[in-house]
Amino acid sequence: MKSEIEKEALFGKIAALIELARERVATTVNLTMVNTYFEIGRMIVENEQQGKERAEYGKAVLIDLSSQLTAKFGKGFSVENLDRMRFFYKVYSLPISSTVLTKFQINDNQSNSATPLLNPDNSSNSVDSIQQKSYTELQRPQFQLSWSHYLVLMRIADPQERSFYEIESAANNWSLAVLKRQCNSSLYERLALSRDKDEVMKLSQQGQTIEKANDLIKNPLTLEFLGLQEKHNYSESDLEAAILGKLQNFLLELGKGFLFEARQKRFSFDEENFYVDLVFYNRLLQCYVLIDLKTDKLAHQDLGQMQMYVNYFDRFVKLPHEKPTIGILLCKEKKDALVKLTLPQDTKIYASEYSLYLPDKQVLQTRLKEWMNEFENNRELYNIDKGGLDE
């Protein structure tokens, strides 16, 4: 019996090693392909710059090049794909100071087999000589995602937004489907609209960081994956059941660090029972997060009820080392003025709207630009209103 257990253990270890090796090989192949496509794009762009009539010259070059490469290497080198490689180089050859993953490093000691120096040359380390070097003499951007990911990312026009999705994709190991969903749901804009200008810049430099209660909030929360139709009447229990049926998707939409604990969590005092719709724990903030669902417009009574829930958890549930409980009212419609008037400035209670459809990206982008302009024009007022909210 013991020998059988030992054999199974040995098999398990070897199988895990082989799977890890295959993952590493696949990662190396993907990164090599991305870097190769980037280099092909560079060569095409630099060749085009030598032509007098760039547009016509470039088109003719791509047609001839596609024909020759396809004859020698087979599929993958159509005119369309070569054009994508060219566009990829143009997008990522411009250094974006806020992009951690694609920042340029000149020290060739930091290079690796997946991202080699295009032309290592240590003949001079002065700033002037570095500035005089062409881009081909510097290390290429440090790509960490698959070519399929970059096909999505390079179509994002805003460099700050593109940087955010690139960082988040690598940090959270997003699949291509998840990346597309987060882009289509305008995650960047929804997070940005819940922050001040300085923290909007942090999104493109560091991705989503969870350091305080306000970092958890998105406006709106997008629940298109539930499959509910707005034209049909549905109750709060219907919404809750739909969320629990798609809990993995809901956790992804909530963001980082969330753990599900309970639904309809009951607590009692003065011989009365009260129920919290959904109870989560955020391991990054080390606190409970209570969510109450409202399918109608938010009322001040709803805020008062959530305040009671939060007070109960803080006084009778949370442990001494844990941080204060956060309450989120997930509602169909809210008025910011009502929320501000009802709650104290140092509250840990937030109201966030939800949408059953993917938001209109252009509308959110317009709202974000307007909000950023308003913030700049009223910076002092915002600093006063913010108070101790994020302490």
C-alpha positions in Angstrom: 0.0 0.0 0.0 2.8 2.3 0.9 4.6 1.7 -2.4 1.4 2.6 -4.3 1.2 5.9 -2.4 4.9 6.6 -3.1 4.3 5.9 -6.8 1.4 8.2 -7.0 3.3 10.9 -5.2 6.3 10.5 -7.6 3.9 10.6 -10.6 2.3 13.8 -9.2 5.6 15.6 -8.8 6.8 14.6 -12.3 3.5 15.6 -13.9 3.6 19.0 -12.2 7.2 19.5 -13.4 6.3 18.7 -17.0 3.2 20.9 -16.9 5.3 23.8 -15.6 8.0 23.2 -18.2 5.3 23.3 -21.0 3.9 26.5 -19.6 7.4 28.1 -19.6 8.0 26.9 -23.2 4.7 28.3 -24.3 5.5 31.6 -22.6 9.0 31.8 -24.2 7.5 31.0 -27.6 4.8 33.7 -27.2 7.4 36.4 -26.0 9.8 35.4 -28.8 7.0 35.8 -31.3 5.9 39.2 -29.9 9.5 40.5 -30.0 10.0 39.1 -33.5 6.9 40.9 -34.8 8.0 44.1 -33.1 11.3 43.9 -34.9 9.7 43.1 -38.2 7.5 46.2 -37.7 10.6 48.3 -37.1 12.3 47.0 -40.2 9.2 47.8 -42.3 8.8 51.3 -40.9 12.5 52.2 -41.3 12.4 50.8 -44.9 9.3 52.9 -45.6 11.1 56.1 -44.4 13.6 55.7 -47.2 10.9 55.8 -49.9 10.0 59.0 -51.6 6.3 58.3 -52.0 5.7 56.7 -48.6 2.1 55.5 -48.9 2.4 53.8 -52.3 5.9 52.7 -51.6 4.8 51.1 -48.3 1.9 49.3 -49.8 3.9 47.8 -52.6 6.6 46.7 -50.2 4.1 44.9 -48.0 2.6 43.1 -51.0 5.9 41.9 -52.2 7.2 41.0 -48.7 4.0 39.1 -47.9 4.4 37.0 -51.0 8.0 36.2 -50.4 7.6 35.4 -46.7 4.5 33.2 -47.3 6.4 31.3 -49.9 9.3 30.6 -47.5 7.6 30.3 -44.1 3.9 29.6 -44.8 0.9 31.2 -43.2 1.0 34.2 -40.8 2.6 36.8 -43.1 -0.4 38.2 -45.0 -0.4 41.9 -45.9 -2.9 42.5 -43.1 -0.6 40.8 -40.5 2.5 42.7 -41.7 0.5 45.9 -41.4 -0.4 45.0 -37.9 3.3 44.4 -37.1 4.1 47.8 -38.5 1.4 49.4 -36.4 2.5 47.5 -33.3 6.0 49.0 -33.7 4.7 52.5 -34.2 2.6 52.3 -31.0 5.2 50.7 -28.8 8.3 52.4 -30.1 7.2 55.6 -28.4 8.4 55.6 -24.8 5.6 56.1 -22.3 7.0 57.1 -19.0 4.0 55.8 -17.1 4.1 52.3 -18.6 6.0 50.0 -16.3 6.0 47.0 -18.6 7.3 48.7 -21.6 9.8 51.2 -20.1 13.1 51.4 -21.9 16.2 50.1 -20.1 19.6 50.9 -21.5 21.6 48.7 -19.1 22.2 45.5 -21.1 23.0 43.6 -17.9 19.2 43.6 -17.3 18.4 42.0 -20.7 17.3 38.4 -21.0 16.8 35.8 -23.7 13.2 36.8 -24.4 14.1 40.5 -24.8 17.7 40.8 -26.1 19.4 44.1 -27.0 19.0 44.8 -30.6 22.5 46.2 -30.8 24.4 46.0 -27.5 27.1 48.6 -27.4 28.8 49.7 -24.2 31.3 52.0 -25.9 29.8 55.1 -24.2 27.6 55.7 -21.2 27.2 59.4 -21.4 23.8 61.0 -21.6 24.6 62.8 -24.8 25.8 59.6 -26.5 22.7 57.7 -25.4 20.4 60.5 -26.8 22.3 60.3 -30.1 21.8 56.6 -30.4 18.9 55.5 -32.6 16.1 53.4 -31.0 17.5 50.2 -32.6 20.5 50.6 -30.3 18.4 50.5 -27.2 16.6 47.6 -25.5 13.2 47.0 -27.0 10.2 47.3 -24.7 9.8 44.5 -22.1 6.7 42.7 -23.4 5.1 40.2 -21.1 1.8 39.3 -22.9 0.8 37.3 -25.9 0.5 38.6 -29.4 -3.3 38.3 -29.1 -3.3 40.5 -26.1 -1.2 43.2 -27.9 -3.6 43.1 -30.9 -6.2 44.4 -28.5 -4.0 46.8 -26.6 -2.4 48.5 -29.5 -5.9 49.6 -30.7 -6.4 51.7 -27.5 -5.6 55.2 -28.6 -5.0 56.7 -25.1 -1.5 55.8 -23.9 -2.5 56.0 -20.2 -5.5 53.7 -20.7 -3.4 51.3 -22.7 -0.7 51.2 -20.0 -3.4 50.5 -17.4 -4.7 47.4 -19.2 -1.2 46.2 -20.0 -0.2 46.3 -16.4 -3.4 44.7 -15.1 -3.3 41.9 -17.8 0.2 40.9 -16.7 -0.3 41.3 -13.0 -3.5 39.3 -12.9 -2.7 36.9 -15.7 -5.8 38.0 -17.6 -6.9 35.7 -20.5 -7.7 37.3 -23.8 -11.4 37.0 -23.1 -11.0 38.8 -19.7 -9.0 41.6 -21.3 -11.6 42.1 -24.0 -14.4 42.1 -21.4 -12.6 44.6 -19.2 -11.9 46.9 -22.1 -15.4 46.6 -23.4 -16.8 47.4 -19.9 -14.6 50.5 -19.7 -12.9 49.4 -16.5 -10.3 52.2 -16.8 -12.9 55.0 -17.1 -15.1 53.5 -14.4 -12.3 53.4 -11.9 -11.0 56.8 -13.0 -14.4 58.4 -12.4 -14.2 57.3 -8.7 -10.8 58.9 -8.1 -9.1 62.3 -8.0 -6.8 63.4 -10.8 -3.5 62.3 -9.1 -4.9 58.8 -8.5 -6.1 58.6 -12.2 -2.4 59.1 -13.1 -1.5 56.2 -10.7 -3.9 53.9 -12.6 -1.7 54.1 -15.7 1.6 53.9 -13.7 0.7 51.1 -11.3 -2.6 49.6 -12.4 -5.4 49.3 -9.8 -3.9 49.5 -6.3 -6.0 48.6 -3.2 -4.8 50.7 -0.3 -8.0 52.3 1.0 -11.8 51.9 0.9 -12.3 54.2 -2.0 -10.0 52.1 -4.2 -12.7 49.4 -4.3 -15.4 51.6 -5.9 -16.4 51.6 -9.6 -19.1 53.7 -11.2 -21.0 52.0 -12.6 -20.6 48.4 -11.7 -21.2 46.5 -14.9 -23.3 43.3 -14.6 -24.0 42.4 -18.2 -22.9 38.8 -17.5 -26.0 38.2 -15.4 -28.2 38.1 -18.4 -31.0 40.1 -16.8 -33.1 42.3 -19.1 -33.9 45.8 -17.9 -37.2 45.8 -19.7 -38.5 43.0 -17.4 -39.3 43.5 -13.8 -36.9 41.8 -11.4 -36.7 41.8 -7.6 -33.7 42.3 -5.4 -33.9 38.5 -4.6 -33.7 37.9 -8.4 -30.7 40.1 -8.7 -29.0 38.4 -5.7 -29.7 34.9 -7.1 -28.3 35.9 -10.5 -25.1 37.3 -8.9 -24.6 34.1 -6.9 -25.1 32.1 -10.0 -22.3 34.0 -11.7 -20.2 34.6 -8.5 -16.8 34.1 -10.3 -17.8 36.8 -12.8 -19.1 39.1 -10.0 -15.8 38.7 -8.0 -13.9 39.7 -11.2 -16.0 42.8 -11.6 -15.7 43.7 -7.9 -11.9 43.7 -8.3 -8.9 42.5 -6.4 -8.8 40.7 -3.1 -12.5 39.8 -2.6 -13.5 36.6 -0.9 -17.2 35.6 -0.6 -18.5 34.8 2.9 -22.3 34.7 3.0 -25.6 35.7 1.5 -28.5 37.0 3.6 -26.2 37.2 6.7 -28.5 37.4 9.7 -27.8 39.3 12.9 -30.2 40.1 15.7 -30.7 42.6 18.5 -33.7 43.8 20.5 -35.5 40.6 19.4 -35.4 41.7 15.7 -33.6 40.0 12.8 -31.8 41.9 10.1 -30.2 40.5 6.9 -27.2 41.7 4.9 -27.7 40.7 1.2 -24.0 39.8 0.5 -21.0 39.7 2.8 -17.5 39.7 1.4 -14.0 40.0 2.9 -11.2 41.9 1.2 -7.9 40.3 2.1 -5.9 43.3 0.8 -7.7 45.8 3.1 -8.3 43.2 5.8 -11.9 44.2 6.3 -15.5 43.1 5.8 -17.3 44.5 2.8 -21.1 44.5 3.0 -23.2 44.9 -0.1 -26.9 45.7 -0.1 -28.8 45.4 -3.4 -31.4 48.0 -4.5 -33.3 47.7 -7.7 -34.8 51.2 -7.4 -33.5 54.7 -6.8 -31.4 55.0 -3.6 -33.2 56.6 -0.6 -31.8 58.1 2.5 -33.4 55.2 4.5 -31.2 52.8 2.6 -28.1 54.7 3.7 -29.2 54.7 7.3 -29.8 51.0 7.2 -26.3 50.3 5.8 -24.8 52.5 8.5 -26.5 50.2 11.1 -25.1 47.1 9.3 -21.6 48.6 9.3 -21.8 49.6 12.9 -22.9 46.1 14.0 -20.0 44.4 12.1 -17.5 46.9 13.5 -18.7 46.4 17.1 -19.5 42.7 17.2 -18.0 40.8 14.3 -14.6 42.3 13.2 -11.5 41.3 15.1 -9.2 43.9 16.8 -6.5 43.7 14.1 -9.0 44.1 11.2 -9.9 47.4 9.7 -13.3 49.1 9.7 -16.1 47.5 7.8 -17.0 49.0 4.3 -20.6 49.2 3.2 -21.6 49.4 -0.5 -25.1 50.1 -1.7 -25.4 48.7 -5.2 -28.4 50.6 -6.7 -30.1 51.3 -10.0 -29.9 55.0 -9.5 -28.3 57.4 -7.0 -28.0 61.1 -6.3 -24.6 62.2 -5.2 -26.0 65.1 -3.3 -28.3 62.8 -1.2 -25.3 60.6 -0.4 -23.2 63.5 0.8 -25.9 65.1 2.9 -26.9 61.8 4.6 -23.5 60.4 5.4 -20.6 62.0 7.5 -17.4 62.9 5.7 -15.4 60.2 7.3 -17.8 57.4 6.3 -16.8 54.0 4.9 -20.2 53.7 3.1 -20.4 54.2 -0.6 -23.2 54.1 -3.2 -22.4 52.7 -6.6 -24.8 52.3 -9.6 -24.9 49.1 -11.6 -25.7 48.6 -15.2 -27.1 45.4 -16.9 -25.4 46.4 -20.2 -21.9 47.3 -21.2 -21.6 51.1 -20.8 -21.1 53.4 -23.8 -17.4 53.9 -23.8 -17.5 57.3 -25.5 -20.0 58.6 -23.0 -17.7 57.5 -20.1 -14.7 59.1 -21.8 -16.6 62.3 -22.2 -17.7 62.3 -18.6 -14.1 61.6 -17.5 -12.7 64.5 -19.5 -15.4 66.8 -18.1 -14.7 65.6 -14.6 -11.0 66.1 -15.0 -11.5 69.7 -16.2 -13.9 70.4 -13.4 -11.4 68.9 -10.9 -8.7 71.2 -12.2 -10.9 74.3 -12.0 -12.0 73.4 -8.5 -9.0 71.6 -7.0 -9.1 73.5 -3.7 -12.8 72.8 -3.2 -12.3 69.1 -3.9 -9.5 68.9 -1.3 -11.8 70.4 1.2 -14.8 68.2 0.4 -12.6 65.1 0.4 -12.0 65.6 4.1 -11.0 62.4 5.9 -12.8 60.2 3.4 -9.7 58.2 2.4 -7.9 58.3 5.7 
